[in-house]
């Protein structure tokens, strides 16, 4: 099972031997703020996430676990364009003649 952001923060904090108060002191936040993060009751601001990743010696992607497995080559992700999709030879006309206005358009 994947860990939550709060669990990852707690895991790295304890790995460094820091208390919640000690981590809060390093980040300029209260012990209660750290406690809320670790309980997944709140999410640190962007600047605090950056500071946490630097303090823990990990990337933001590792802290947030936003990187999924790499897509296999040729899998056609969301922005992939398939070769030949919607293309016609130069000078040819559309398959069904010129586009017409929809019935709700233009009177």
Protein Blocks (a to p, Z undefined) as FASTA:
>chain_A
ZZdfklmmmmmmmmnopafklmmmmnopafklmmmmmnopaccdfklmmmmmmmnopafk
lmnopaccdddehklpaklccehiapacehiacfkbpadddfkggZZ
